[in-house]
Amino acid sequence: TRPGEYPRRPRRGREMQIFVRVDRTLVLELRADATVDELTSSLTARLGLGAPERLAHGGCPLADGRRTLREYGISGGSTVDGLGRLPGGCGVVGVILADENKHVNQMIFDALTVLQHRGQDAAGMVTNMGKQLSLRKGNGLVASVFSQESMLQLRGSMGIGHCRYPTAGTSSCAEAQPLYTNFPYGLCISHNGNLTNASTLKGNVEGMCRHVNTDSDSELLLNIFSEALAKVRAENGDDLDSDAIFYACSSAFKKCIGGYAVALLINDVGVVVFRDPLGIRPLIFGMREQGSGLADFAISSESVVIDTITCASGDNFEIVRDVAPGEAIFFPKGGRPPITRQCVPSARLCPCLFEYVYFARPDSVIDGVPVYEARLRMGTMLANKIQRQLGDAWQEIDVVIPVPDTSRTSALSLAEALDRPYREGFIKNRYIARTFIMPGQAARKKGVRVKLNTIKCEFKGKNVLLVDDSIVRGTTSKEIVQMARDAGAANVFFCSAAPPVRFPNVYGINIPTKRELIAHGREESEIAGIIGADWVAYQDLDDLKSAVQDINPALAGCTFEASVFDGKYITGDITDDWFAERDLMDAQREASAGGGEINIVDSAATLSIGDRRPGSKSGSCARSRTGSEQFLGASGSS
């Protein structure tokens, strides 16, 4: 065996050996005709709570547990990726400084680190100094993508950033953002959300004689915006004003359906941001006065970025407001006052409820609602539901224990409402990514305790109410219930601060199929039996809406995006045929996995892009210090 390789055991009969990447790489031996469910069971037996919720091969999800691994193109020596539970929207960042001699690289890095909870698959940043764009992106966490060397090369007084979890397309580093196209002017995009008419848009974009290089809907949005801007340029020449920019925004609004929040950098011009006409995905901006009518501006998916990022002097930004649904805001370079335009007069606010339940940080404020306050109210309303549903039986509860980490706030207020002690019963290993277990060592209980361990005195002989933010597939819930019983709990009750998750989401939350969801087609008693709890209680949807709505009177009467709970898709274009078409496209993508992409030799190398305006002589792709060439993973239309 060569250094760094796992020792290979002799194969027996029809077995095959595959690799599974989770926090580390595991080697599994399975039957050659094993199914996805069998692979999942093997991983659960080895890792327990540390087992991945979902699996993917070549960037394509292994959604159907009954299909064989061979049907997904998996054979001996293949690598399967383990994915975390309920990945959600990406994080979008933009910074524009008034002083064009200063640099935004550190501020964008800090902002992306603050938004890391929104996406851990990939990260990227592009900065603009004069007419030079510098781009760096790659798979991995923010801290691993940006080295000190690359940060020194990311120079400029304005830029945008992105941290990604793939909700459309694949996990390919070619789809890491920001994405770039050189014409017109040089454009880069950071996009959070999902376009539900992506297949139609792809045909439209290809009909414009533009090359579509990836499966990312963000690339389609970039091409639609750039084509509209090119049309204005053809009519009016190289002079670019806000009317031309808003025309391109209006074109995107007219053609794109779904949930999206966008920051788009125009080389040597400024940054334009816009939010879908239903306001499904969040976007907010803040400012810092610099005198003489100029200011620094920061744009982000969550307000926590604006609260926390500072410049070298330590000055903070102040939140201005959320970007309105259907609104576009242009921030010119040099910190001049932004220009706003409502591009969709019929726009209305329909924020995603799951932002408040799970995705957003508790110290964020989204559409005027502090997430922490909303989660406190969720806990109180859930306590009332438990009392209504169980009658006097709820009094059997001895202690309330949260499932780390998101549920802590709701569990605290629930305990107060029930007049029961709140206790921390689970301790999470925050350094699990640094833990290595050699194949063959991971017995089931040991695998669980690598990720999470119990404080046994909080369980022994007690009737325990466990509180989680949501129950999606139920795999984690089942393991946690068993841990509570192993720690000596007399009875284990389980409740969710969210209603049952019964339907897929198509607006930027990666819940792809009904079959993955434990609550789909099941009653609470059935779910309790599956996860091993004595009873299960869920939040009522109306109570969840009230928990958010009542904090901000401006939201009174608004329609929330709650499709994962009620199956109602507010864009009006989602039907059974839509899901059938998506499943077919996924199958086709699986069949052709690995082909058709530009080969990125060094996915995290810094790329410097010169000005691509007519007459410019600069602008070739730079090489990294290792000498490997970095190619763009976006449209390269010209």
Helices and strands as residue ranges (DSSP letters): E 15-21, E 25-31, H 36-47, G 48-50, E 54-57, E 60-61, G 70-72, E 79-83, E 91-96, H 105-114, G 116-118, E 122-129, E 132-139, H 142-145, H 148-153, E 158-164, G 173-175, E 179-181, E 187-195, H 198-207, H 217-236, H 242-255, E 258-266, E 270-275, E 284-291, E 294-300, H 303-308, E 318-322, E 327-332, G 333-335, E 339-342, H 353-354, I 355-359, E 365-366, E 369-370, H 371-390, G 391-396, E 399-402, H 408-418, E 426-428, G 432-434, H 444-451, E 452-454, G 456-458, E 463-468, H 475-486, E 491-496, G 514-516, H 524-531, E 535-538, H 541-549, G 553-555, H 563-566, H 576-591, E 607-609
